[in-house]
Amino acid sequence: MKIENEMKLEFLSKSQNESFARTVVAAFAAQLDPTIEELSEVKTAVSEAVTNAVIHGYEYGEGKIVIISRIYERCIEIEVIDNGKGIDDISLAMQPLYTSKPELERSGMGFTVMETFMDEVIVDSNAGIGTSIKMKKTFSIV
């Protein structure tokens, strides 16, 4: 598939930047003329991925989060990247209700939400190096 458009966003891993990130990605996705529901799903998935990077990836201090979004025909691909601590066991982390932070009253549903709202979610992580979450969604033709 040929990339029709692409953007890159970089920001500090501060929780207040989560809403900024989801708004920017939604504005970029809007050029595909998604439904309100599709746009809301993308925003929620981005929020979950960014929140994971802030809470888990950089639990011991701030770092940078990078979002790269690409558009192919009716599809958007969103990659959320951190250089944080990484995930030791991806399959465990992706199980519904699993949380490594029960003391923070986390629900453990972040990856489940991403998988529910996006067509594809691929997680690549290395301990001590960081995590990349790549999500894809194809929008309906209205």
Secondary structure as UniProt FT lines:
FT   STRAND          5..12
FT   TURN            15..16
FT   HELIX           17..29
FT   HELIX           30..32
FT   HELIX           36..52
FT   HELIX           53..57
FT   TURN            58..60
FT   STRAND          64..72
FT   TURN            73..74
FT   STRAND          75..82
FT   HELIX           90..93
FT   TURN            96..97
FT   HELIX           102..104
FT   HELIX           110..117
FT   STRAND          120..126
FT   TURN            127..129
FT   STRAND          130..138
//
